[in-house]
Amino acid sequence: MAHAMASFTRPTASPRAMRYTEWVLYALAGTGLPLDAKLHIHLTLFAHVQGLALAADMEAQAQQDTGLSDAEWMEKNEPQFDAISASGDYPLLNSLFEHDEFELDLDSLFEFGLRRMLDGIAVTLGETSA
């Protein structure tokens, strides 16, 4: 589904998509925001969801194409990453992986981004009601 609504500048004419947009705009009614700001909020949230949905789709396709899980792929490609990292040109990036402090998880990335966006929208709404 993430590919179905790929373009913001050339959207697909779809009653369901338009109904969803109308629903979001209605949810923001009474906030004091101008209509264009409401549409920007909708499109920003949609872009976040769509972007991570596309990443999940690409991961599923890569697993199907290679037969490797993401962990297996990383293990297989670790020598190439290690060779590049050995240059010393990436000290901050290297420090993340030296101590196993970071594991890429699309669900946690989605939640992190969504929380920050919703917090920002809350601030925006607070500014219009002040």
N, C-alpha and C positions, 0 to 999 in steps of 0.2 A: 504493500500500500504506500510505502514512503515514496516510491517513484511516481505514483499516480498524480500527485500534486506537486511536481518538481519545480515549477516556475512561479515566482511571485509576479513577475512582470508580464507573463503570458499565461495567466491561469486558465485551467480547463473549465469550460462552462459545465457546472455540475450542480443540480438542485440540492443535493445532500451537502456538498461543501459550502454552498451559499447559505443553507439552513444553519449549518454549524457556525459560520461567521456571524450570522444574524443572532444566534443564541449567545455568542460571546459578547457582541455589542450590547445586547439586551441586559446581560449580566452586569455590564459596566454602566448601565443607565443610572442616572441620579448621582453619579460620582462628581459631576462638575467638570469632567474632562471634555475637551472638544472631540468631535467625532473622529478627526484624523488621529488624535492621540489614542483613542480606543482601538482604532484599526491597527496602529503601530504596536500596541500591547498584544493584540491578537496575533499579528504576524510574527512578532518576536518570540512569543511562546511556541507558536506553530513551528518556526524555524528550528528552535532548540529540539523539540520532539522529533521533527523530521530528520534533522541531522544525525541524531543518535540512532534513529530507526534505520537510516541508510547505513550507518556503521555496522549495526547488527546484521543487516541484510548482507553486506559485503563480507563480514566474518563467516556467516553461514555459507555463502557461496565459496569462499576460500577453503573452508573445511571440506565442502563437497568436492571441490576441484583437486585438492591436494591429499585428502584423506588424513590430514593432520589436524589435531586440536591446536588452539592458539598456543598452549604451553609446549606442545611438541614442536611447533614451527619455531618458536623462540629458541628452544634448545638446539634445534638443527642449525639455526642461523647465529647462534651465540659467538662462534669464532669470528665471523665477519664484524659483528658489533665490537667484540673485544679488540680486534685489530685497529678499528677506527678510534676507539676509546683510548688505546695505548699511546696515541699521539700527545695526550695531555691537554688537548685543545678544549675539552669539555668537562672541566672540574666539577661544576654544579650537577650536571647530568650524571656524571660518574658517581658522585657521592650518593645519589638516590639509589643506585643499583648495588653499590658496594655493601650496603648494610641491609639489603632486602627491605627497604622502607616503603617501596612503592610497588603496587601491583595494579595494572590497568584493569578496571572492571567497568563495563559500560553502565551497569545499574548505578554504581556509586557516582560515576561521572554525571549521569542524568540527574540524580537526586541533588548533587552538589550545585549544578547549574540552575536547576529549577528553583531551589531554595533561594539562591542569590537573585534570580529574576523576580520571584514573588516578593522578596523583601524590598527590592527596588520599586516594584509596582506599588507596594504598600506605602512607601515614602512618597511616591508621586501622588497617590490618592490623598495622603495626609496634607500635602501641600495645597491641593485644590479645595480642601474643606476648611482650611485655616483662615 
